[in-house]
Amino acid sequence: MKYISFVVPCFNSEKYMEKCIDSLLMCGDDVEIIIVNDGSTDKTAEIAKNYLKNNSNIKFIDKENGGHGSGINAGLKICEGLYFKCVDSDDWIDFDAYKKLIKAIKDNYNKNTNPDLYLTNYNYERIDMNKSFCEDYLRKLVPHDCIFGWDKVKKMKLHQFLMMHSLIYKTSIIKQSNLNLPEKTFYVDNIFVYKPLYYVKTLYYLDIDFYRYYVGRPGQSISTKNMTDRYQMQLTVMKEIVKSYTYEDLKKLNKHHLKIMIHDLVIKHFLTCFFIYGNYSKEKNNEFHQYFRYFKNVSLSLYRKIMYRSCFTFGRYIFLPIKIFATKLIYKKIVRKRNWY
């Protein structure tokens, strides 16, 4: 029995992929590891094949470059684990937390009470500051070490939202959502979080610092500069998200689940606004309004709901200089709060 399928998309990852894969191997045959070489030009494929020789629980996919999303898609097609987790090739897993997670999954499996989603904390390390930060806000929002429903989740604040690093979805839930991430596009983790979430009915939280990653590497997609420069990719991702479910679809959920889905969508919309209006230009403004029109056409009722709920609404009908100034101030506050600078 493979309790978790880990997919590791790799592109020119020779310098750090071994740390990632070694951390995943520590729980042995209870998991499967799918290494996806995404058209690398370095020794990534060679390193992956060496692991393949000595580890029966490793699978290897060698494919043309298609971006992070295509690597996840490829892993989903062949995975056999009860749960599914993507781990970036420059990230790694904490061993003690890993053992606790596997134990919880086994215990629930033996009782035939498998939750749709496991939640954990995660750590990120700022290279420039040589300091580690733990994102453990879920600790105060949800029950611990038991299966619960959406009615037990407390209200999240503006800076509190679900991240891919925290989530381990049941594989069947992801497949039920028909998840297919766009290729050659950054920030697809936002789609990965949102789309399967619709089908989740039961959750389980462990207060463990499971996932670990670095912040501050040159060229990293989550750097503030790159998130601002790649605003078109953010808009592409947002279009994929808003077309996933209409407001009528979302209203079929219970009220607690609906609130979480709306909160998640508001935050994604909100942050997209920040990284566009935080560094304003006429070109960005035009493309952003095209996105607004697209959103309206897909689901006018959802558009109105999100615009009403979003803090960005307060500046929507104020003349542009004030709107830009206000958004920049909030943008800087959020960036500082999330340590994205």
GURO-662532 format. One record per residue (C-alpha): x, y, z. Coordinates in nm, 2 decimals. Layout:
N
     c1     c2     c3
      X      Y      Z
...
***
This chain:
341
     c1     c2     c3
   0.00   0.00   0.00
   0.13   0.34  -0.10
  -0.01   0.60   0.14
   0.13   0.90  -0.04
   0.24   0.97  -0.40
   0.50   1.24  -0.40
   0.56   1.40  -0.74
   0.89   1.60  -0.77
   0.90   1.82  -1.09
   1.26   1.89  -1.18
   1.41   2.14  -1.41
   1.79   2.18  -1.40
   1.78   2.06  -1.04
   2.11   1.88  -1.01
   2.24   2.11  -0.73
   1.96   2.05  -0.48
   1.73   1.76  -0.59
   1.92   1.50  -0.39
   1.83   1.67  -0.06
   1.47   1.67  -0.16
   1.46   1.30  -0.27
   1.66   1.18   0.02
   1.41   1.34   0.26
   1.12   1.16   0.08
   1.29   0.82   0.09
   1.31   0.82   0.47
   0.97   0.66   0.50
   1.05   0.37   0.27
   0.79   0.17   0.08
   0.50   0.34   0.25
   0.52   0.60  -0.02
   0.60   0.63  -0.39
   0.82   0.90  -0.54
   0.76   1.02  -0.89
   1.05   1.22  -1.03
   0.96   1.42  -1.34
   1.25   1.55  -1.55
   1.09   1.85  -1.72
   1.34   1.89  -2.01
   1.65   1.96  -1.80
   1.98   2.03  -1.98
   2.20   1.95  -1.68
   2.25   1.61  -1.49
   1.90   1.60  -1.35
   1.79   1.30  -1.55
   2.11   1.11  -1.47
   2.07   1.17  -1.10
   1.71   1.05  -1.11
   1.80   0.73  -1.30
   2.06   0.65  -1.03
   1.79   0.67  -0.77
   1.57   0.45  -0.99
   1.83   0.17  -0.98
   1.83   0.13  -0.60
   1.47   0.22  -0.50
   1.17   0.02  -0.61
   0.93   0.29  -0.49
   1.07   0.55  -0.73
   0.92   0.62  -1.07
   1.08   0.84  -1.34
   0.92   1.04  -1.61
   1.14   1.20  -1.88
   0.95   1.47  -2.08
   0.99   1.78  -2.28
   0.98   2.11  -2.09
   0.63   2.21  -2.01
   0.67   2.39  -1.67
   0.58   2.31  -1.32
   0.21   2.24  -1.39
   0.29   1.99  -1.66
   0.51   1.80  -1.42
   0.23   1.77  -1.17
  -0.01   1.66  -1.44
   0.23   1.39  -1.55
   0.27   1.26  -1.20
  -0.11   1.25  -1.15
  -0.15   1.03  -1.45
   0.06   0.75  -1.31
   0.03   0.79  -0.93
  -0.10   0.50  -0.72
  -0.09   0.65  -0.37
  -0.39   0.71  -0.15
  -0.28   1.07  -0.11
  -0.10   1.31  -0.34
   0.17   1.57  -0.26
   0.38   1.78  -0.49
   0.73   1.87  -0.35
   0.94   2.11  -0.54
   1.29   1.98  -0.62
   1.46   2.25  -0.41
   1.24   2.18  -0.10
   1.24   1.90   0.15
   1.05   1.73   0.42
   1.11   1.72   0.80
   1.17   1.36   0.90
   1.00   1.37   1.25
   0.69   1.54   1.10
   0.70   1.29   0.81
   0.68   0.99   1.05
   0.38   1.15   1.24
   0.20   1.21   0.92
   0.24   0.86   0.79
   0.13   0.72   1.12
  -0.19   0.93   1.12
  -0.26   0.82   0.76
  -0.21   0.46   0.85
  -0.43   0.48   1.16
  -0.71   0.64   0.97
  -0.67   0.39   0.69
  -0.70   0.10   0.93
  -1.02   0.25   1.07
  -1.15   0.31   0.72
  -1.19   0.68   0.80
  -0.97   0.85   0.54
  -1.02   1.23   0.54
  -1.03   1.41   0.21
  -0.75   1.65   0.31
  -0.46   1.65   0.56
  -0.34   1.99   0.68
   0.00   2.06   0.83
   0.23   2.36   0.91
   0.52   2.45   0.69
   0.85   2.63   0.74
   1.04   2.86   0.51
   1.40   2.98   0.55
   1.51   3.32   0.44
   1.86   3.28   0.28
   1.94   3.65   0.31
   1.85   3.66   0.68
   1.96   3.31   0.78
   1.64   3.27   0.97
   1.35   3.02   0.97
   0.98   3.11   0.98
   0.69   2.88   1.07
   0.35   2.92   0.92
   0.13   2.76   1.19
  -0.18   2.98   1.19
  -0.40   2.68   1.13
  -0.32   2.57   1.49
  -0.57   2.82   1.63
  -0.83   2.78   1.35
  -0.90   2.40   1.34
  -0.93   2.10   1.57
  -0.61   1.89   1.62
  -0.55   1.52   1.55
  -0.91   1.43   1.45
  -1.13   1.43   1.15
  -1.36   1.73   1.12
  -1.58   1.92   0.88
  -1.59   2.27   0.75
  -1.82   2.38   1.03
  -1.52   2.34   1.27
  -1.30   2.58   1.08
  -1.28   2.93   1.24
  -1.29   3.25   1.03
  -0.96   3.33   0.86
  -0.80   3.67   0.86
  -0.68   3.86   0.55
  -0.33   3.72   0.58
  -0.45   3.36   0.65
  -0.52   3.14   0.36
  -0.45   2.78   0.25
  -0.12   2.72   0.07
  -0.01   2.43  -0.13
   0.27   2.35   0.12
   0.00   2.28   0.39
  -0.21   2.05   0.19
  -0.21   1.67   0.12
  -0.52   1.59  -0.09
  -0.66   1.25  -0.13
  -0.57   1.14  -0.48
  -0.94   1.06  -0.57
  -1.04   1.41  -0.47
  -0.79   1.57  -0.71
  -0.90   1.34  -0.99
  -1.27   1.41  -0.92
  -1.20   1.78  -0.97
  -1.05   1.71  -1.32
  -0.74   1.91  -1.23
  -0.53   1.98  -1.53
  -0.28   2.26  -1.47
  -0.17   2.50  -1.75
   0.18   2.45  -1.89
   0.47   2.69  -1.89
   0.29   2.91  -1.63
   0.40   3.00  -1.28
   0.17   3.02  -0.98
  -0.04   2.71  -1.08
  -0.03   2.62  -0.71
  -0.32   2.86  -0.66
  -0.53   2.64  -0.90
  -0.40   2.32  -0.72
  -0.53   2.46  -0.39
  -0.87   2.59  -0.51
  -1.01   2.34  -0.76
  -1.00   2.02  -0.55
  -1.11   2.21  -0.24
  -1.46   2.22  -0.37
  -1.49   1.84  -0.32
  -1.34   1.82   0.02
  -1.58   1.73   0.30
  -1.35   1.59   0.57
  -1.02   1.73   0.70
  -0.75   1.63   0.95
  -0.49   1.87   1.10
  -0.16   1.77   1.24
   0.04   2.04   1.43
   0.37   1.95   1.26
   0.62   2.15   1.06
   0.61   1.91   0.76
   0.71   2.10   0.45
   1.03   2.31   0.43
   1.16   2.55   0.17
   1.40   2.83   0.10
   1.30   3.19   0.01
   1.55   3.43  -0.14
   1.71   3.23  -0.43
   1.77   3.44  -0.74
   1.50   3.40  -1.00
   1.25   3.24  -0.75
   0.90   3.27  -0.88
   0.76   3.39  -0.54
   1.00   3.69  -0.51
   0.81   4.02  -0.51
   0.98   4.14  -0.83
   0.91   3.83  -1.02
   0.55   3.82  -0.91
   0.51   4.17  -1.02
   0.69   4.12  -1.36
   0.49   3.80  -1.43
   0.15   3.96  -1.38
   0.03   3.81  -1.71
   0.08   3.46  -1.57
  -0.11   3.56  -1.26
  -0.40   3.67  -1.47
  -0.39   3.34  -1.67
  -0.40   3.15  -1.34
  -0.69   3.37  -1.21
  -0.89   3.31  -1.53
  -0.84   2.93  -1.48
  -0.96   2.97  -1.12
  -1.27   3.18  -1.18
  -1.40   2.95  -1.45
  -1.37   2.65  -1.22
  -1.70   2.71  -1.05
  -1.99   2.95  -1.09
  -2.15   3.11  -0.79
  -2.44   2.88  -0.84
  -2.20   2.58  -0.81
  -2.05   2.72  -0.49
  -2.39   2.78  -0.33
  -2.45   2.40  -0.35
  -2.19   2.37  -0.07
  -2.28   2.40   0.30
  -2.25   2.75   0.43
  -1.92   2.69   0.61
  -1.75   2.53   0.31
  -1.89   2.82   0.09
  -1.73   3.08   0.32
  -1.38   2.91   0.28
  -1.41   2.89  -0.09
  -1.51   3.25  -0.12
  -1.24   3.36   0.12
  -0.98   3.17  -0.08
  -1.10   3.33  -0.41
  -1.11   3.68  -0.25
  -0.75   3.64  -0.13
  -0.63   3.52  -0.47
  -0.81   3.81  -0.65
  -0.69   4.05  -0.39
  -0.32   3.95  -0.42
  -0.34   3.96  -0.80
  -0.46   4.32  -0.77
  -0.17   4.40  -0.54
   0.10   4.27  -0.77
  -0.05   4.46  -1.06
  -0.15   4.79  -0.91
   0.14   4.78  -0.67
   0.36   4.86  -0.98
   0.11   5.03  -1.20
   0.13   5.09  -1.57
  -0.13   5.16  -1.84
  -0.06   4.83  -2.01
  -0.12   4.64  -1.68
  -0.44   4.84  -1.62
  -0.58   4.75  -1.97
  -0.50   4.38  -1.92
  -0.65   4.38  -1.57
  -0.98   4.53  -1.70
  -0.98   4.25  -1.96
  -0.96   4.01  -1.68
  -1.25   4.18  -1.51
  -1.46   4.15  -1.82
  -1.37   3.78  -1.85
  -1.47   3.72  -1.49
  -1.81   3.89  -1.55
  -1.88   3.68  -1.85
  -1.79   3.36  -1.67
  -2.01   3.42  -1.37
  -2.15   3.77  -1.31
  -2.30   3.67  -0.97
  -1.96   3.54  -0.85
  -1.78   3.85  -0.98
  -2.02   4.07  -0.78
  -1.97   3.86  -0.47
  -1.59   3.87  -0.49
  -1.58   4.24  -0.58
  -1.81   4.31  -0.29
  -1.60   4.10  -0.04
  -1.26   4.21  -0.17
  -1.09   4.50   0.00
  -1.00   4.61  -0.35
  -1.37   4.71  -0.39
  -1.33   5.00  -0.16
  -1.10   5.17  -0.42
  -1.28   5.05  -0.72
  -1.50   5.36  -0.77
  -1.25   5.61  -0.64
  -1.05   5.81  -0.89
  -0.73   5.63  -1.00
  -0.45   5.82  -0.81
  -0.61   5.75  -0.48
  -0.68   5.39  -0.57
  -0.32   5.33  -0.68
  -0.18   5.50  -0.37
  -0.41   5.30  -0.13
  -0.33   4.97  -0.30
   0.04   5.03  -0.29
   0.02   5.09   0.09
  -0.17   4.77   0.15
   0.06   4.59  -0.10
   0.36   4.68   0.11
   0.20   4.58   0.43
   0.10   4.23   0.29
   0.45   4.18   0.15
   0.61   4.26   0.49
   0.36   4.04   0.67
   0.43   3.74   0.44
   0.81   3.81   0.42
   0.79   3.82   0.04
   1.05   4.10   0.01
***
